[in-house]
Structure formats: structure tokens, C-alpha cells
Amino acid sequence: HAVTFLWRAEGCPEPESTDNPFTDVTEADFYYKAVLWAVENQITNGLTETTFGPFALCNRAQVVTFLWRAKGKPEPTSTNHPFKDINSKAFYYKAMLWAVENGITAGMSATTFEPDRTCTRGQVVTFLWRMAGEPEAAVAENSAIWIYPIAGSAEPIQVVPGKDFAEKHLFSPKTLAYLDVW
């Protein structure tokens, strides 16, 4: 979910290269271009040199780190935060600070971020929506979620299709977010 949702929110940019080192990502996969784009832009690098892990679950620390990297790793202006479960040496520390400063997350409670907690589809989409400045959203007939691209195009893009097109077109926001699958 996370990488594909982010790629779509960024306007589905074409990857510059078709070099694919991952044995678990093929050109036939709907997330193929999203994975290539994310890797070449150093948003993520997969689980190993040859495995991306499209069915691996994403936690909150990973998702805010993907968003932060997609925005060019901006330096947070402060190290102040209310979370008692954050280590300043953690890989996601600056990403979490940036996300809090920019209103992308307020944590799971007033004092916890819960970095290791698996992100749900709803949390990923909420982070993206907040990162985009909380733009007006539209819901299509098939329960897909559309937002106006961050670049400000007049045409909305489909960020998230309904989870199950065959069974009532449900988005299922509480479903756990995988690294790169709907």
C-alpha cells in the first residue's frame, strides 16, 4: 500500500530506469513502476538486494520515513515532541519530527507515536492527505479515493482504489498496510 499510495499521490511519475533487482517484483505487477520509482528516489530500498517484499507489513516509522524521503528529507526545525516511545538515534527520528511539525501525525496518543505499530490503510491515506495539505477529496462510484495531486493539477488522481472490487467495493481502512499492495 504505502509505496503505491505515495507514488500515486506524487502523480505516478515514470521511473527513469527499468532495472529491477527484485525477484518478487515483475513488470506484470501493478506496483512495478511504484517500486522502481521509490527505489531510484531512495524512498525505500527493499528488504534485501534481491527482495523487495511487496507483501511485508509497514509500520508507522517506515511510512513517515517514506513520506519524509519523498519530500527530500527536510530538516525539522525543532527536536521537541511529546512522545515517550521515541529514541533520538532511531532511523525514523527526523522523519517523525518532520511529520509532527507538519501536522501529518499527532501520534497514537498524546504521549506515544508507536513507531513499530503496523500502519493501516486508513492511516497511510490520512498521512498522505495531510502531507498534501488536506485537499478536497472525492469518492468515486467504486469507492476509490481521489485527491488533487500535490503538484496542484486540476485533475484528481486515484490514490486508493476500493480494496475489493468484487465484493461491495470496500476501501477497508483498518486493513493493515503492506509495503506495496492494495
Secondary structure by P-SEA (a helix, b strand, c coil): caaaaaaaaaccccccccccccccccccccaaaaaaaaaaaccccccccccccccccccaaaaaaaaaaaaccccccccccccccccccccaaaaaaaaaaaccccccccccccccccccaaaaaaaaaaaacccbbbbccccbbbbccccccccccccccccccccccccccccccccccc
